[in-house]
């Protein structure tokens, strides 16, 4: 396993778990095809990002910085990237840690203390300490190994729970391979695509690839790693939808509600498995979000991306610290999250277009540029990215409207 597992660890976060649960509760198995489509789209986009990282031996933000040198677009593009990834990941970090906390609380219960009149949840401090310990490792191989173990825990948790549900095979296959659009399902479909195709994963993947592998002879390994890792992430998402669809629950807010609803039917094991799965999802995203922010900030500003670099460490520590503090005191930075959603919505289709452009630059890719069919698939992903991005921006604007 290589950097692909880090991408899987990043996109299977608390948001994905909750949205897949809602999709299953509200629409049964009928939106499984949307999860499959989003997984395939992610494979296409991450494959292009990984190839760019391997062939150019450069991070994506760093490559853009070089390619746009002297262009009027350089400053706006790099500013958008920093706003969306660094600011966005900081805003979302409290949610990542909060998701992991919900998973722990589903199994253990709550642990709160009141200090100077302020209620403090101790679990975010524990999760933050764990994420800090993992990110402090200056060994990329060890980081991948730790995340691999956590993703496997998460995968086993959700897949076994889905097996306990014993879904009807005919309905499952129909939902997986026969697209349908139930009433009021459009935004959920777009959301399923948007929660899987994550902008910061594009940068994170390219940066990690060029650190692990060198030379075109590694291309087969890179692609195998990408396909298997993201495919595993898709299996996890599908399993969550199956769990929710077969639960008989009519209304939930989080995966913890789903876990509690399954307990009377399948015993404490279902609650334990879903709790462990949600904890792992939150923890892996809490590790990868600060890491991606550090890579992007340093590449955009021309700083070193070596693990021992003080500036690199400062960025990921700051993102992690802000997330831990906000989660511990229960503050949700709503305005910051809305701003990040707009920036990420814009960045998603901008980056999909830029990746498609760069993968076809002979000066960057030589003979490893996209084939005709790869460009067609890339164009489909670009269209999906535009739809998802516009939907995200429109949703935020409607809130303020």
N, C-alpha and C positions, 0 to 999 in steps of 0.2 A: 504494500500500500504506500502511496506517495501523497503529494499535496491535495489530490482529489478528495481525500477523506476530510481534509480541513474545510473544503467547500461544502461538503455534505453536513459537517458539524455546524457550519454557519447558517445554512438556509433552513435546517430543521430546528427552528427556535420556538419559543412559546407562542409567537404569532401564528406560525404555520400549524402548530398543534391545535390551537383554538379554532382557527378558520376551517381546518379539515374536520374538526369535531362538529362545528356548526353546519358545514355542508352535509355531513352524514345525517345529522338530526333532522334538518329541514327538508332534504331532498333524497334521502336514502342512498341507494347505489347509483343513482342516475347521473351524478357528476364525476364518477370515477374517470371517465374519458378526459375530463378537463385536467385532472391530476396527471394522467399519462401524457397528455399534450404538453403540459408545462414542464414535465421532466425531460421529454425529448427536446424541447426548445432550449432548456438549460444545458443539456449535453452539447447541442450545436454551438451555443454561444461560448461555453467554457472551453470547448475543444479549440475554437479559434483563439481565445485568449491564451490558452496553454501553448499552442503552437507559436504564437507571437513571442511569448516569453522564452521558449526554448531556442528558436532560431535567431532571435535578436539578442539573446542573453541580456535582456533589459526588462525592468519592470514597466508596466503599461504607462503609468503616469510619467516616469522618466523618459520613455520613448516619445510620448506626446510632447513633452517639454522640448525634446530635441527636434522632432519633426515640424513643430510649429514655430521654431526659432525665427524671429523676424516677421512673423505673421501678426496681423491685427487681432486674430482669434486667440492667440496664446494666453493673454491675461484673462479674458472672460472665461475660457474653457477651464484653465487651472483654478480660477476662483470658484467656479461652479463645482468642480470636483472636490475642493477642500471644504466648501460649505456643506455639500451633500454628504460626503463620507465622514469627515472629521466631526463636524457639528452634528450631523445625523446620528452617527454611532454613539456620540456622547448623549444625545437625547434619548436614544433607544436603549442605552445600556441599563438604565434602571428597570426597564421592562424585561430585559433578558434575565437580570438577577431576580426580579420579582417572580418570573415564571419558575425559576429553580426553587425559590422559596415556597411557592404554592405546592410544588411537588413534594418537598420535605414536609410541609404542614399536613398534606394529605395522609402521610404515613405516620408522622411523629406527633403532630399537633403544633400549636403556636407557642412561641417563647418570646414574650415581650417584657420589657422593663421600662419604668418611668424614671427619667433623669431630668431634674430641673423642670418638671412639668411637661416634658416632651416624651411621648411614648416611643420607645426604640425597639425595633424588631432585631433580635440578635442574629437571625439566620442570614441576612444580607452580609453581615460582617464575616460570618463563617465562609460563605460562598466567595466573597471578595478576597478573603485570605487564600482560599484554594486557587482562585484564578491568578492571583499575584504570584503564588509559588510556581504555578505551571509556566506563566509568561516569563518568570525570572530565569528559567532554564535557557542557557545560551546554546543549546543543542537542538537544531531544527528537527533532527531525527527523533529525539525524545519527545518533542512536542507532538509530532505526528502520531507517535505510538500511544501517548496518553489520550489524544483525541480519538484514535481508533478504538481503544478500549471503551471509551464513553459512548461512542456511536454504536458499537456493538451491543452495549447494555441497553441503549435506547431502542435499537432495532429489535432485539429479542423481546423487550417489554411490550412493544406495540404489536409485533407479529404474533406473539403467543396469545395476547389478549384477543386479537382478531380471530385466531384459531378457536379460542374458547367460545366465541360468539356462534361459530358454525354457520356461516352465511349460506344462503341458497345459491348454488353454483350458477344456475341459469341466470338469475337476476344479476349476480356479480359480473358475469361475462358480458351480459347485455349492457350494463352500465359502463363497462370498461371499453367496449369496442363499438357501441352504437351511440353516437352523439345525440343528446336530447337537450332541450331548453325548457325545463319546467317553469311555470309562472313565477316571476320575481327572482329568477336564478341568475340573471345576467351579471349583476355586480358580484355575486359570489364566484362565478366562473372567472371573471377578470381578476378578482382577489386571489384565487388559487394560483393563477399564472403569476401575478405580481409578487406573491410571497415566496415563490420558488426562484424566479429570475431576480436575483439580488445584485444591485449595482456594485457593491463593494467586493463581491466575490470575483468579479471580473479582474479587478486590480490585484486582489489577494492571490488568486491562482497564478497569474503571470509572474508575480514577484517570487512566489515560493518555488515555481517550476525552475526558474533560471538559477536558483540557489542549490537545487537538488541534482539536476541533470544538465549535462553539457554535451553538445554534439548531436547531429541529426540522427546518429545511430540509436539515440534514446527515444526517437519519436514514437516507435511502437509501444514502448513502456509507458510513455506519457499518455497516449490515447487509451491504452488498456486501463490505466489507472483512472482516467477521467470517466470512461464509460461505466466501469464497475462501481465506482464510488457514488456517482450521481444516480446510477440505477438503484443502488441500495437506498439512497435518500428517497427516491420515488416510491420504493416498496414500503418504506416507513409511512409516508404520507397516505398511500393507499390503505394501509392497515388501520390508520387512525380513522379514516372515513368509514371503513367497514365496521370498526368498533362502535362508532356512533350510530351508524345506520341500523345495526342489529341490536342496539340497546333497548329500543322501545321508549327512549326518553323523548319528551316533547319539547322541552326547553332547557337550555344550558347557557351559562355565561363563560365558563372556562372548562378545561379538561378535568379539573378537580370535581366539578359538578357531575361530569360523566363518570368519573371513578366512583363517586358516592352512589350514583344511580345503579351502577353495575354490581355493587357489593351484595345486595339482597339476592341477585340472580346467580352470581358466580362466586360468591364468597369473598373473603378478605383478600384472596390472591389477586383478583382483578384490580382492586383498589391499590394494592401494593405495586403491581406491575405498572399501572398508569401513573402512579406517583413517582416511581423510579424513572419512567420514561420522560415525564414532564421535567423532573429535576435535571436529568441528563441533557434535555433539549435546552433548558435555560443555561446550564453550566457551559455547554459547548459554545453557545452564542456569546456568553459573557467573556469567553476567552478569545474568540476569533474577532469580535467587533473592535476591541482596543488594538489588536494586532494589525488589522486592516487599516485602521486610522493612522497608525504609526507609519506603515509602509507608504500610504498615500501622501501624508503630510511631508515626510522626508524626501520622497521622490519629486514631489511638486516644487519643493523649496531647494532642491539640490543638496540635501544633507545625506549623510551615510545611513544605510539601512542595515548595517551590521548590528547584531543583537547587543553587543557591548557598547554601542554608541550612546552617549548620554542624552542626545536630542531624541533619538529613537525611543529610549526608555522613558524619557519625560512625557512624550505624547501618549503612549499606552497607559502609563501610570495615571496621568491626569484623567483620561477617559474612564478608566476603571474606578478611580477614586470618586469622581462625580456620580457615577452610577450607584456605587455602594451607599454613599451618603443619602442620595435621593430615595433609594429603596428602603433604607433603614428608618428614615423618618416619615416615609409614606407620602412624599411630595411627588406629584406628577407635573413635569414642566410642559404643560399643554401648549403654550405659545411656541416653545422651542420645538416641540414635536411636529406641530403644524408647519412651521417653517422648514423643518427637515423633510417632511413629506413632499412639499412643493419642490424643493431642491432635488430630492431623489427621483421624483416623477419626471422632472426635466432631464436629469442626468441619465436616466435609464435609456431613453431613446437616442440621446446624444451619443452615449457610449456605444450602444449597439451599432449606430451608424459609423462611428469612428473605428470601431474594431473591424467592421466589414470593409471599410476603406483601407485600413492598414494591412489587413491580411491579403489584400490584392496589390500591395506595393512591392514591385520586384526588387527595389533597392533594400527592402527590409527582409522579404521572405524568400528571395531568389526563386528556385523552382518549387518551393513548398507553399506557394500561394494557393488560394482556393481554386477548386475545379468549378466547372459550370454548375454541377448539381449542388456543390457546397454553397455556391453563391445564391442559388435558388432557395435553399433551406435557410441561409442567412437572411435573405430578404423577408421570408415568412416570419422569422424571429424579430426582425426589425419592425414589421407591421404590428406584431403582438406587443412589442415594447412601446410603440407609439400609443396603442389603445390603452395599455395599462398605465402609462405615464399620464396621459390626458385624463383618465378616470381619477387618478390620485390627486392631480391638481384641481380638477373640477370639484371633487369631494370636499377639499379644504376650502375652496372659494365659496362653496355653498354654505359652509358653516359660518363664515364671516359675512356672507350676504344676508 
